[in-house]
Amino acid sequence: MSTHFFTASSLDGFIATQEHSLDWLLKQDVDAEGPMAYQQFEKTIGALAMGAATYEWVLDHEQGRWGYTQPSWVFTHRELTIPDGADVTLTRDAIPEVHAAMTAAADGKDLWVVGGGDLAGQFADAGLLDEIWVQFAPVTLGGGAPLLPRTLDLELLDVARNRNFMCGRYRVVRD
């Protein structure tokens, strides 16, 4: 079982614009069944963690529907609406506590830190992030939400091209 940060990034290292938009990403050409594509990755995941901004973006993008079947933890200090039938836990707990709960719920499958680089960085700070998968899009944003606002040493495990995307899979190197 591994904990992954799977995301897309602009070439200059941002995962969203300063206005939190992903329009730049959603217009890119990608093969949903191609190498390192989201659809195949998501099938290996048993539990998710995300921040409140990502959670709200998913709900807005899906018109209030929750598209994940996996148990999900949302890190927030606010009260948020949970769609009917969604297995979502709102939490303020420490990363290690949530990671343990995710591991127990994942039924032997991998864990995914969705969305924000800061949350993925917090998992890395706790020694609980194993891999980073980045799909680099052929666009620069000039600013916005950084890919991973941490200093991490990584080992390249795999590379692929998926239409417009240059995809890399890295292992987090721990001391």
GIRA-V95219 format. One record per backbone hydrogen bond with DSSP energy under -1.0 kcal/mol. CO is the residue of the C=O (numbers start at 0). NH is the residue of the N-H. Records with the same first field share a line. If there is no record, write none. Layout:
CO = NH, NH
This chain:
1 = 110
2 = 129, 130
3 = 112
4 = 132
6 = 134
8 = 136
9 = 12
12 = 146
13 = 9
15 = 144
16 = 19
20 = 16
21 = 24, 25
22 = 26
24 = 27
28 = 163
30 = 33
33 = 36
36 = 40
37 = 41
40 = 43
41 = 44
43 = 109
46 = 111
47 = 72
48 = 113
49 = 74
50 = 54
51 = 55
52 = 56
53 = 57
54 = 58
55 = 59
56 = 60
57 = 61
58 = 63
59 = 62
61 = 64
70 = 47
71 = 88
72 = 49
73 = 90
74 = 51
82 = 85
85 = 87
86 = 71
88 = 73
90 = 75
93 = 97
94 = 98
95 = 99
96 = 100
97 = 101
98 = 102
99 = 103
100 = 104
101 = 105
105 = 108
109 = 45, 46
110 = 3
111 = 48
115 = 119
116 = 120
117 = 121
118 = 122
119 = 123
120 = 124
121 = 125
122 = 127
123 = 126
129 = 171
130 = 4
131 = 169
132 = 6
133 = 167
134 = 8
135 = 165
136 = 138
138 = 10
144 = 14
147 = 149
152 = 172
154 = 170
157 = 168
159 = 166
161 = 164
164 = 161
165 = 135
166 = 159
167 = 133
168 = 156, 157
169 = 131
170 = 154
